[in-house]
Every structure is written in C-alpha cells, then in structure tokens.
C-alpha cells in the first residue's frame, strides 16, 4: 500500500542541490511581506486592475524582464536579491493566470 506524502514530507525526503527548500521559504516570506506594504493597503492592488483589463500575462512578463535587466545594476547584494525575489513573484502570478486562476483576455 502506497501512502501519499504531504508537500512538506516530500520536501524533506528530497535532497536538493541548490538549496531550493530554503529559497522557496524566502520567496514565500517576500510575497507575504508585499501584502503588508503601503501599495496593498487599499481594497485592490494595481496588479488586479491590470489583470482585470486583460493585460496580466504581458504585465507580469514585462516586470520579469524589468527586474532581470536591473539585476546587478542597482544597490547592494541585498537589494539585488530583492530584484530576483520580485521576478519570481511575477512569474508565480503569471503562472496563476496561465493556469486559469483569473480570466485574462490575452
């Protein structure tokens, strides 16, 4: 009989080469922190309006390109790490839209 493992049980069984489990924790912390920032204090975030207008995928991919191009050119190592976290967050939002999580009119 095969037992189904939870996500955290699977993560503990896998030996990752690139510290993925810790990095995913950092990504989640970054995302959670963005919901406490000044621009998310209103009922809706600007990103939601952009997605509602049917431009979500393009907006997300554009921001991924922006943070990719900016990486290494602004701030110190910690600031550069934030750019990488931001591009990952936009990739997650794009994947959410791609998977039908929102009706984007591409």
BAFI-3210 file (N, C-alpha, C; in Angstrom, 3 decimals, decimal comma, padded with zeros to 6 digits):
// residues 106
n [1|2|3|4|5|6|7|8|9|10|11|12|13|14|15|16|17|18|19|20|21|22|23|24|25|26|27|28|29|30|31|32|33|34|35|36|37|38|39|40|41|42|43|44|45|46|47|48|49|50|51|52|53|54|55|56|57|58|59|60|61|62|63|64|65|66|67|68|69|70|71|72|73|74|75|76|77|78|79|80|81|82|83|84|85|86|87|88|89|90|91|92|93|94|95|96|97|98|99|100|101|102|103|104|105|106]
n.u [000,836|000,658|001,537|000,345|002,324|002,643|003,205|005,305|006,450|007,407|009,247|011,134|012,178|013,515|016,692|018,035|019,948|020,452|019,656|016,895|014,602|015,003|015,242|012,693|011,223|012,170|011,158|008,408|008,180|008,942|006,791|004,607|005,290|004,911|002,219|001,796|002,755|002,707|001,363|-000,511|-002,491|-004,977|-008,263|-007,975|-005,194|-002,998|-002,114|-004,228|-006,183|-004,914|-004,766|-007,521|-008,149|-007,228|-004,547|-002,711|-000,753|001,118|001,874|003,037|005,159|006,548|007,408|009,036|011,077|011,975|013,007|014,924|016,687|017,514|018,859|021,791|022,627|021,742|021,906|023,008|024,122|021,962|019,802|019,819|019,125|016,458|015,412|015,546|013,766|011,421|011,079|010,594|008,191|006,481|006,560|005,208|002,653|002,060|002,002|-000,200|-002,241|-001,944|-002,704|-005,378|-006,331|-007,377|-009,469|-007,890|-007,686|-005,952]
n.v [-001,175|002,128|005,180|008,513|011,320|014,424|017,816|019,012|016,723|015,447|017,376|017,187|014,678|014,891|015,454|018,371|020,173|022,878|024,342|024,690|024,386|026,161|028,558|028,713|029,176|031,743|033,092|032,835|034,291|036,832|037,325|037,289|039,520|041,556|041,936|043,457|045,929|049,471|049,925|047,967|048,368|049,303|048,230|046,871|045,834|047,434|045,597|043,816|045,306|045,578|042,919|042,388|044,011|042,522|042,327|040,889|038,723|039,872|042,118|040,898|039,422|041,556|042,862|040,873|040,905|043,522|043,435|041,495|042,733|044,834|043,629|043,435|045,953|047,884|049,103|047,265|043,874|042,746|044,312|043,611|040,959|041,245|042,074|039,670|038,123|039,555|039,139|036,410|036,367|037,719|035,820|033,731|034,871|035,151|032,440|031,628|033,048|031,908|029,262|029,531|030,812|033,287|035,243|036,216|038,244|037,594]
n.w [000,000|-000,950|000,514|000,585|000,453|002,158|001,004|002,535|003,640|001,342|000,525|002,554|002,071|-000,311|-001,597|-002,287|-004,668|-004,937|-002,720|-002,681|-001,003|001,159|-000,265|-001,420|000,876|001,471|-000,758|-000,300|002,092|001,166|-000,626|001,158|002,689|000,813|000,812|002,987|002,476|001,665|-000,814|-000,956|000,819|000,205|-000,946|-003,371|-005,347|-007,718|-009,605|-009,776|-011,142|-013,591|-014,437|-014,546|-016,692|-018,735|-019,273|-017,841|-018,182|-019,982|-018,462|-016,211|-017,422|-018,533|-016,199|-015,160|-017,067|-016,622|-013,960|-014,344|-016,151|-014,536|-012,478|-010,572|-011,228|-009,558|-006,301|-003,333|-002,582|-001,156|-002,012|-004,697|-004,459|-003,770|-006,222|-007,659|-006,149|-006,633|-009,407|-009,409|-007,980|-009,777|-011,815|-010,602|-010,342|-013,073|-013,792|-012,298|-013,639|-016,190|-015,636|-015,445|-013,253|-013,229|-015,296|-017,846|-020,634|-022,881]
ca.u [000,000|001,435|000,966|000,520|003,095|002,306|004,240|006,467|007,102|008,158|010,379|012,138|012,771|014,301|017,961|018,158|021,306|020,581|019,025|015,568|013,621|015,238|014,938|011,230|010,779|012,466|010,202|007,110|008,283|008,906|005,425|003,768|005,641|004,369|000,823|001,786|003,351|001,777|000,557|-001,540|-003,389|-006,306|-009,017|-007,439|-003,862|-002,951|-001,952|-005,558|-006,830|-004,223|-005,229|-008,928|-008,196|-006,792|-003,135|-001,953|000,436|002,077|002,357|003,943|006,369|007,273|008,083|010,126|012,161|012,491|013,854|016,065|017,616|018,021|019,657|023,220|022,932|021,182|022,004|023,954|023,747|020,628|018,854|019,798|018,348|015,047|015,015|015,315|012,524|010,318|010,817|009,967|006,798|005,737|006,441|004,138|001,383|001,851|001,607|-001,571|-003,109|-001,827|-003,450|-006,804|-006,688|-008,087|-009,826|-007,066|-008,144|-004,822]
ca.v [000,000|003,356|006,305|009,803|012,231|015,836|018,631|019,159|015,416|015,249|018,310|016,677|013,462|015,222|016,142|019,330|020,594|024,328|024,941|025,106|024,479|027,421|029,667|028,805|029,846|033,167|033,601|032,966|035,410|038,039|037,507|037,656|040,890|042,522|042,201|044,395|047,187|050,593|049,866|046,922|048,695|049,530|047,000|046,186|046,241|047,831|044,383|043,233|046,081|045,256|041,582|042,524|044,649|041,545|042,519|040,282|037,983|040,841|042,921|040,061|039,150|042,817|043,092|039,893|041,457|044,720|043,060|040,757|043,717|045,689|042,837|043,694|047,334|048,803|048,740|046,265|042,474|042,518|044,963|042,788|039,758|041,632|042,040|038,262|037,706|040,204|038,478|035,118|036,638|037,977|034,543|032,982|035,485|034,766|031,033|031,613|033,477|030,873|028,084|029,840|031,373|034,543|035,378|037,202|038,277|037,717]
ca.w [000,000|-001,066|001,247|-000,059|001,283|002,050|000,368|003,418|003,760|000,111|000,541|003,487|001,508|-001,490|-001,385|-003,370|-004,975|-004,970|-001,533|-003,114|000,077|001,879|-001,171|-001,519|002,111|001,292|-001,739|000,349|003,030|000,348|-001,116|002,307|003,061|-000,149|001,155|004,101|002,020|001,517|-002,025|-000,880|001,926|-000,339|-001,162|-004,535|-005,787|-009,124|-010,417|-010,006|-012,200|-014,841|-014,808|-014,930|-018,011|-019,729|-019,592|-016,754|-018,615|-020,503|-017,339|-015,411|-018,205|-018,622|-014,921|-015,071|-017,890|-015,959|-012,826|-014,886|-016,697|-013,464|-011,541|-010,559|-011,597|-008,576|-004,892|-002,845|-002,805|-000,583|-002,925|-005,901|-004,117|-003,842|-007,634|-008,020|-005,491|-007,346|-010,688|-009,092|-007,606|-011,012|-012,531|-009,923|-010,746|-014,475|-013,803|-011,788|-014,738|-017,227|-015,214|-015,407|-011,949|-013,462|-016,708|-018,540|-022,024|-023,806]
c.u [000,888|000,756|001,261|001,227|002,620|003,458|005,474|007,190|007,936|009,406|011,492|012,848|013,710|015,589|018,151|019,595|021,509|019,834|017,596|014,581|013,774|014,896|013,426|010,638|011,018|011,479|008,853|007,107|008,221|007,480|004,509|004,034|005,050|002,913|000,689|002,358|002,272|000,874|-000,494|-002,524|-004,816|-006,999|-008,446|-006,035|-003,921|-002,842|-003,308|-006,301|-006,223|-004,652|-006,676|-009,085|-007,700|-005,325|-002,205|-000,675|001,504|002,689|003,381|005,248|007,208|008,033|009,218|011,331|012,808|013,443|015,063|017,118|018,265|018,980|021,149|023,608|022,475|021,421|023,070|023,419|022,333|019,541|018,718|019,016|016,859|014,555|014,731|014,022|011,313|010,037|010,205|008,491|005,957|005,585|005,328|002,772|001,063|001,399|000,170|-002,554|-003,125|-002,677|-004,950|-007,271|-007,400|-008,370|-009,044|-007,428|-007,011|-005,237]
c.v [001,248|004,480|007,595|010,736|013,661|016,576|018,717|017,829|015,116|016,124|017,803|015,445|013,761|015,927|017,095|019,822|022,094|025,021|025,414|025,274|025,797|028,626|029,819|029,436|031,345|033,804|033,810|034,128|036,732|038,334|037,946|039,098|041,913|042,850|043,126|045,755|048,236|050,477|048,766|047,187|048,959|048,187|046,181|046,709|046,591|046,610|043,757|043,973|045,750|043,874|041,646|043,141|043,717|041,632|041,839|039,586|038,948|041,692|042,139|039,801|040,412|043,125|042,097|040,399|042,665|044,351|042,232|041,732|044,570|044,953|043,147|045,126|048,340|048,252|047,720|044,858|042,176|043,120|044,147|041,495|040,058|041,633|040,614|037,748|038,309|039,501|037,094|035,323|036,912|036,708|033,697|033,541|035,118|033,312|030,869|031,987|032,411|029,648|028,346|030,392|032,696|034,636|036,511|037,123|038,363|037,532]
c.w [000,000|-000,294|000,494|000,909|001,080|001,373|001,252|003,628|002,520|000,101|001,445|002,938|000,343|-001,067|-002,554|-003,489|-004,797|-003,829|-001,817|-001,972|000,835|001,005|-001,335|-000,266|002,005|000,320|-001,069|001,341|002,286|-000,122|000,017|002,720|002,103|000,170|002,356|003,717|001,783|000,300|-001,994|000,247|001,463|-000,561|-002,320|-004,844|-007,277|-010,038|-010,724|-011,108|-013,560|-015,336|-015,285|-016,319|-019,117|-020,098|-018,590|-017,177|-019,116|-019,403|-016,523|-016,155|-018,369|-017,340|-014,698|-015,871|-017,214|-014,829|-013,261|-015,413|-015,605|-012,535|-011,705|-010,854|-010,555|-007,174|-004,575|-003,092|-002,294|-001,490|-004,218|-005,668|-004,187|-005,284|-008,086|-007,393|-006,197|-008,674|-010,477|-008,755|-008,855|-011,849|-011,913|-010,313|-012,193|-014,583|-013,312|-012,898|-015,837|-016,902|-015,072|-014,084|-012,057|-014,946|-017,336|-020,016|-023,028|-025,220]
res [x|x|x|x|x|x|x|x|x|x|x|x|x|x|x|x|x|x|x|x|x|x|x|x|x|x|x|x|x|x|x|x|x|x|x|x|x|x|x|x|x|x|x|x|x|x|x|x|x|x|x|x|x|x|x|x|x|x|x|x|x|x|x|x|x|x|x|x|x|x|x|x|x|x|x|x|x|x|x|x|x|x|x|x|x|x|x|x|x|x|x|x|x|x|x|x|x|x|x|x|x|x|x|x|x|x]
***
